[in-house]
Amino acid sequence: MRGLFDRKRPDAAAIRRVKACVTEALGLPGTTTLMVAELACHEPGCPPIETVVTVQDADGQRRTWRLHKPVAEITAADVAALEAHP
């Protein structure tokens, strides 16, 4: 069984790539906070790894998307689909 601290870190370059793709696809201004996190789930029925993308606008509005794959596997098509599902 894997412990909390046994996980390897997600690829920082992949996170930067996804952030750049999200920023471009959604046309985010520089005042927007963008967070990309890869999470492991150990509960029944949830994907083993998911990537959570959260956008918080300057006015406090927050949008969150969950992609059921590791950050390194996220494609431009995955990011384009975010716009269709706020």
ABEGO torsion letter per residue (X at the ends): XBBAAABBBBBAAAAAAAAAAAAAAAGBBAABBBBBBBBBBABBGBBABBBBBBBBBAAGBBBBBBBBBBAAABBAAAAAAAAABX
